[in-house]
Amino acid sequence: MKINLKPEQKVITETLRKTQKEWVEYFNNKKQKMVSLPDIYKSVNDKKLIKSLRQDFEDHWLVTSTRIVYNKDNLKAEIIHDADSKVVKPKKYKNIQIPDYDGEFEEDKIAEKYLQALCDTKHNLKTIIKTLKKISGKKTIYLWTPTQSGRKDKQIRSVGLLFDGFDRFDVDAIDWFDYYDGFSRGVLSDSEPKARSKKRKPKCK
């Protein structure tokens, strides 16, 4: 009989915070898909998941794999879901007009086309806003994008989701993909093998 070489310890779970660039590499190494904005949009009726996601929005912010590559000379941009993923094929929307949104936004056709591409949906603007409100539980949706001068400086930005403390849900497309960090989630594919249950040995008769 020997005395344990180490005193009793407990495992401390720490929520990781990374930039989009770091998260993409992290999930590629795990051979797992990183959550995109469309993944969250399509999960609107998963109450258990939405409750958990809201905690991320509250505690910090959630980094998605959705990326926007802005044009430094005009308001056109490319939206990429699952950016740089080696697990799934990224989906791209090109030549999307994205105004300089500073929170409040005009509910027009331009906003509709932007949010349709951002959420990868054919829903109309009214339905998209209603869905984002249901996901967040907030009364107001704010959109954030860089100014044209900001786009000249940094074209590649990540899309994140957060609460801003004023009963608003921010869809943030300003932050640099390789600088600002936050929480994120992996997505299990339907084809991923599940853990096998151990077969019980037959009882001897």
C-alpha positions as CSV (number, residue, x, y, z in Angstrom):
1,M,0.0,0.0,0.0
2,K,1.4,3.4,-1.0
3,I,0.3,7.0,-0.2
4,N,-0.8,9.0,-3.2
5,L,2.0,11.1,-4.6
6,K,-0.3,14.1,-5.1
7,P,-2.9,15.7,-2.9
8,E,-6.5,15.5,-3.8
9,Q,-7.4,17.8,-6.6
10,K,-10.5,18.8,-8.6
11,V,-10.7,19.5,-12.3
12,I,-11.6,23.1,-13.2
13,T,-13.5,23.6,-16.4
14,E,-12.6,26.8,-18.2
15,T,-14.6,28.1,-21.2
16,L,-12.1,28.8,-24.1
17,R,-11.9,32.2,-25.8
18,K,-10.3,32.4,-29.2
19,T,-10.4,34.5,-32.4
20,Q,-12.3,33.2,-35.4
21,K,-8.9,32.4,-37.0
22,E,-7.9,30.4,-33.9
23,W,-11.3,28.7,-33.6
24,V,-11.2,27.5,-37.3
25,E,-7.8,25.9,-36.7
26,Y,-9.0,24.4,-33.4
27,F,-12.1,22.7,-35.0
28,N,-10.2,21.6,-38.1
29,N,-7.8,19.8,-35.8
30,K,-10.7,18.2,-34.1
31,K,-12.2,17.3,-37.5
32,Q,-15.4,19.0,-36.4
33,K,-17.5,21.7,-38.0
34,M,-17.5,25.1,-36.3
35,V,-20.9,26.7,-35.7
36,S,-22.0,29.2,-38.3
37,L,-24.7,31.8,-38.1
38,P,-27.0,29.7,-40.3
39,D,-26.6,26.8,-37.9
40,I,-27.8,29.0,-35.0
41,Y,-30.6,30.5,-37.2
42,K,-31.9,27.0,-38.0
43,S,-31.8,25.9,-34.4
44,V,-34.5,28.5,-33.3
45,N,-36.9,25.8,-32.0
46,D,-34.3,23.9,-29.9
47,K,-35.2,25.5,-26.6
48,K,-32.4,23.7,-24.6
49,L,-29.7,24.9,-27.1
50,I,-31.1,28.4,-27.3
51,K,-31.0,28.8,-23.5
52,S,-27.4,27.7,-23.5
53,L,-26.5,30.0,-26.4
54,R,-28.1,33.0,-24.7
55,Q,-25.7,32.5,-21.8
56,D,-22.8,32.8,-24.2
57,F,-24.3,36.0,-25.6
58,E,-24.7,37.3,-22.1
59,D,-21.3,36.3,-20.6
60,H,-19.2,37.5,-23.6
61,W,-20.0,36.9,-27.2
62,L,-20.2,33.9,-29.6
63,V,-17.8,33.7,-32.5
64,T,-19.3,32.0,-35.6
65,S,-17.5,30.6,-38.6
66,T,-19.4,33.1,-40.7
67,R,-17.0,35.6,-42.2
68,I,-17.3,38.7,-44.3
69,V,-14.7,39.9,-46.8
70,Y,-15.5,43.6,-47.5
71,N,-14.5,45.5,-50.6
72,K,-12.2,48.4,-49.6
73,D,-13.6,50.6,-52.5
74,N,-17.4,50.1,-52.2
75,L,-20.2,48.5,-50.2
76,K,-20.0,45.1,-51.9
77,A,-18.8,42.1,-49.9
78,E,-18.5,38.3,-49.9
79,I,-20.2,36.4,-47.1
80,I,-18.6,33.0,-46.3
81,H,-20.2,30.4,-44.0
82,D,-17.8,27.7,-42.5
83,A,-14.9,29.8,-43.6
84,D,-11.6,27.9,-44.1
85,S,-13.2,24.7,-42.9
86,K,-11.5,21.4,-43.8
87,V,-14.5,19.5,-42.5
88,V,-17.3,20.9,-44.7
89,K,-17.3,22.9,-47.9
90,P,-17.6,26.6,-47.2
91,K,-20.7,28.3,-48.7
92,K,-20.2,31.8,-50.3
93,Y,-22.5,34.7,-51.2
94,K,-20.8,37.1,-53.5
95,N,-21.4,40.8,-54.3
96,I,-23.8,41.4,-51.4
97,Q,-24.3,45.1,-50.7
98,I,-23.7,45.8,-47.0
99,P,-24.3,49.3,-45.8
100,D,-22.5,50.9,-42.9
101,Y,-24.8,49.7,-40.1
102,D,-24.3,51.4,-36.7
103,G,-26.9,49.5,-34.7
104,E,-30.3,50.7,-35.9
105,F,-31.1,49.9,-39.5
106,E,-33.7,50.6,-42.2
107,E,-35.9,47.6,-42.8
108,D,-35.6,47.7,-46.6
109,K,-34.7,45.3,-49.5
110,I,-31.0,45.9,-49.0
111,A,-31.2,44.8,-45.3
112,E,-33.3,41.9,-46.4
113,K,-30.8,40.6,-49.0
114,Y,-27.9,41.1,-46.5
115,L,-29.7,39.1,-43.7
116,Q,-30.8,36.4,-46.2
117,A,-27.2,35.8,-47.1
118,L,-26.0,36.2,-43.5
119,C,-28.5,33.6,-42.2
120,D,-28.5,31.5,-45.4
121,T,-32.3,31.6,-45.8
122,K,-35.0,32.7,-48.2
123,H,-37.2,34.0,-45.5
124,N,-38.4,37.6,-45.9
125,L,-37.0,40.3,-43.7
126,K,-39.9,40.3,-41.3
127,T,-39.5,36.6,-40.6
128,I,-35.7,36.9,-40.2
129,I,-36.1,39.6,-37.6
130,K,-38.8,37.6,-35.8
131,T,-36.5,34.6,-35.8
132,L,-33.5,36.5,-34.4
133,K,-35.7,38.0,-31.7
134,K,-36.9,34.5,-30.8
135,I,-33.3,33.2,-30.6
136,S,-32.2,36.0,-28.4
137,G,-35.3,36.7,-26.4
138,K,-34.6,40.4,-27.0
139,K,-37.0,43.1,-28.3
140,T,-34.5,44.8,-30.7
141,I,-32.0,43.6,-33.2
142,Y,-28.9,45.7,-33.9
143,L,-26.7,45.3,-37.0
144,W,-23.1,46.4,-36.9
145,T,-20.7,46.7,-39.9
146,P,-17.5,48.7,-40.5
147,T,-17.4,52.1,-42.1
148,Q,-16.0,52.4,-45.6
149,S,-12.8,53.8,-44.2
150,G,-12.6,50.8,-41.8
151,R,-13.0,48.5,-44.7
152,K,-10.0,50.0,-46.5
153,D,-7.9,49.2,-43.4
154,K,-9.2,45.7,-42.6
155,Q,-11.3,43.7,-45.2
156,I,-11.7,40.4,-43.4
157,R,-14.1,40.4,-40.4
158,S,-15.8,37.7,-38.3
159,V,-19.5,37.6,-37.4
160,G,-20.4,37.3,-33.7
161,L,-23.5,37.5,-31.6
162,L,-23.9,39.2,-28.2
163,F,-26.2,41.1,-25.8
164,D,-25.2,44.7,-25.4
165,G,-26.9,45.3,-22.0
166,F,-29.8,47.4,-23.3
167,D,-32.2,44.6,-24.1
168,R,-30.7,44.5,-27.6
169,F,-29.3,41.6,-29.6
170,D,-26.2,42.6,-31.6
171,V,-25.4,40.9,-34.9
172,D,-21.8,42.1,-35.1
173,A,-19.8,42.0,-38.4
174,I,-17.2,44.4,-37.4
175,D,-14.5,42.5,-35.5
176,W,-11.2,41.5,-37.0
177,F,-11.2,37.7,-37.6
178,D,-7.7,37.4,-36.2
179,Y,-7.8,39.8,-33.2
180,Y,-11.1,39.7,-31.2
181,D,-11.8,36.6,-29.2
182,G,-14.9,35.0,-27.9
183,F,-16.7,31.7,-27.2
184,S,-17.6,29.2,-29.9
185,R,-19.3,25.8,-30.4
186,G,-18.7,22.7,-32.5
187,V,-21.4,21.0,-34.6
188,L,-21.7,17.3,-34.8
189,S,-22.7,15.9,-38.2
190,D,-25.3,13.2,-38.6
191,S,-22.7,10.9,-40.0
192,E,-20.4,11.1,-37.0
193,P,-20.3,7.7,-35.2
194,K,-21.9,7.6,-31.8
195,A,-20.4,5.9,-28.8
196,R,-21.3,2.3,-28.8
197,S,-23.0,0.8,-25.8
198,K,-21.3,-2.1,-24.2
199,K,-23.0,-5.4,-24.9
200,R,-23.9,-7.4,-21.9
201,K,-22.5,-10.9,-21.7
202,P,-25.2,-13.5,-21.8
203,K,-25.9,-15.0,-18.4
204,C,-24.8,-18.6,-17.9
205,K,-27.7,-20.9,-17.6
